């Protein structure tokens, strides 16, 4: 079952996916009071039936049974309408493997339950604010390195003429590296550039760069980590 708020059409839209109906209703009440338009889904099937391309951010519980939340995140990242939409995973689990799996599936951030709703609201506002800022300053040109191309206008990446699917975070990391080839950036600098807030963990940087290397094929070997200097794209 899903429910949708009656907020104004210009409100930023948030989809919360969690089997805990009481938690969903509490979060809906909080976010609607903050001016968001909130939709709820209590299982993966209901969430998948929503107009996913209309949302500005997703807040998804892991839904432990059969790693349902992870599978839903992967589906969102394969969908052209949602591949760049920010995703926050929430879960009562906070083990290292769980966090790594969530980030590896394509989540932009992870928050452990129980959490402060004030902090969660602040984090989401920061994500959306920085997303708007990044979109506003995106340059209207294309950066090429051999057969690797980054279109800053359309936020697309091609390798050998074929478009590859990157998350928003992966895209911003790659654009940063290509814009400043042969320069190195520490994890804090990468977080500041590619995440919507500066709260993300350094582990998230390593996970996203590892995933990016695989996606860009042979060019992934040129993203190196130089001890004491950080990551960079080397000619």
N, C-alpha and C positions, 0 to 999 in steps of 0.2 A: 504494500500500500504506500502511496506517496501523497504528500500534501504540499501545497504551494501557497505562499503568502500573497496578500493583496497589495504589496508595496507598489509605489509608483513605478512606471515602466522604465524610468531612467535610473532606478536604483541598481547598484551592482548586485549581480546574482550569484548566490552561493548555493551549492548542492551539498548537503550533508548526508552521508551514507553510513548508517550504523544500525545494527539489529536491536540495540537498546533504545526502545521507544521513549522511555522517560528522559534519557540523555538527549535524544534528538529534540524533544519538545522544549527542554530547558535551553538548549543551544539556540533553537529557533526563536524562542522568546527573547533571549539576550541579543541576538543579531538583528532581529526586526526592530528592537528598541534602538539599535545603533544605526538604523536606516537601510539595512540590507533587504533585498528580496530573497527569501529563503525557501528552498524546496527540500523535502525530506524523502529519503528512500531507506527501506529497512532490509533490503537484500539486493544482491547483484542484479537479478532479473529486472526488478522494478527500476533500479538505477539506469540500467542499459536502455530502458524504454523511454527515458526522459530526453528532451531536446538538448543533448549534451553540449552542442556548439554554442548555446546561448549563455552559458555560465562563464563567469570571470574567474572562479576559483572553486576547487573541490576540497572537501574535508571528509576523509574516508577512514573508517575504522578497519583494522585488519580482518575482522570477521573470521575468527580463528579457524573455523571448520574448513578444511581443504584449501587454506590460504586464499579464500575468496577475495579478500581485499587486494592482495597482490595481483591476482589475475585481472581484476577490474582495472587496476592502475596500468597494467600492460596493454589492455584493450584501449584505454584512453590514449596511450602514447602511439598506438598504431593508427588511430583515427585522425585523419587530416584536420578535422574540425577542432580537435582537442589536444593535439600533440604538443602545443606550446602553452596550454592552460596550466597555471600553477596548481600543484597537488600537495596537500599536507596529509600525511598519514598520522592517525592517532591510535594508540593502543595501550592496554594495561601492561603489555610486555615491553621491557626496555633493555633486553639482552643485546649484546653486540651483534650476534648473527641476525637477529630480527631487524635491527636498524639497518644493517648492511643490505639485507634482502629487500627491504622497502625502498631504499635509495637506489639499489641496483635495478629495481623494476621500473624506475622512472619518477619516483616521488621527489619533490623539491625539498621537502623538510619532513621532520618527524617530531611528534610531541607525545610524551608519555602521560598516561592517565595515572592518578588524577592530576588535573592541571587547573590553573587559575583562568577563569573565563576572561578576566580583564587582560591578562597577558596574551591569550589567544586572539582576542579582538585586536589588540595592538599589533600583534605579529601579522595578522591578515591585512590590516590597514596599511602596514609598512610594505608588505608584498605588493599590494595593488597600487600604492602610491609610486613605488619605484618602477613598477611595470609601466605606468603611464609616462614616467620621466624617460625611461629607456626608449619607449616607442616614439616619444616626441623628438628625441635627439638622434634617432637612427638616420644615418647618412643615406643619400639617394645615389648610391653607386655600387659597383661590383668589384670585389677583390678577387684576384686570380693568383694562384700559384700552380704553375704547370696545368694539370687537368683537374685541379681542385678549385672550385669557385664558390664564393659566398656572396649572395645577392642581399645587400643590406636594405634594399627597398622592400622586398617581398619576404625577407627572413627565410630564404631557402638556400640549401647547400647542394651542390652537384659534384659528383666524382665521375670523370670520364663521360660527362654528359647525362648521367643518370642522377635523378634527385634522390637524396638519402634522407631518412627520417631522423631528425635530432630533436631532443627535448629543448625547451627554451633555454635551460641552463647550459646544456651542451653547446647550443648555437652561440650563446654569448661568450663562452670560454673560447671557442674556435675563432670567433670574430676578433676577440681581444688579442689572441696569439698572432693571427695573420696581420692585423693592423700594426703590430709591434714585433715583427719577426726579428729573431736573434736577440731579443730581450727576455729577461727572466723575471717572474713575478712570484712572490711568496703566496702562501695559501690565503692569508688575510686579504691581500690585494685582489686575488681571484674571487673570493667571497664577495667583496665589496662591488665588483664589476658584474658578477653573474647571478647573484642571489638578490631577492627583493629586500632582504634585511641582512644585518651583519651578525645574526645569531647562529647561523648554520655552523656545523662542526667541520673541522679540518678533514675528518674522515670522508665527509660528503664530497670534498674537492677531489680526493684521490679516486673515489668511486666513479664520479662523473667523468674524470679524465680517462680512466681506464676504459670506460664504456665508449667514450668519444674516439679513442685510438682504434678500437675495433671497427667502429662504424665507417671511418674514413679510409680503411684499407691500408695500402702501402704508405700513405702519408702519415699514418699514426706513428710510424717509427721516428718521425721528425719532431714529435712532441716529447721532449726529454725532461727529466728531473735532475738538475745539477745540484748536488749536495751543497748546502750553504747559500744557494741563490734562488732556488725554486724551479718552477716549470716555465718552459718556453718552446716556441716553434723555431727550429733551427734549419736554415737553408741547407 
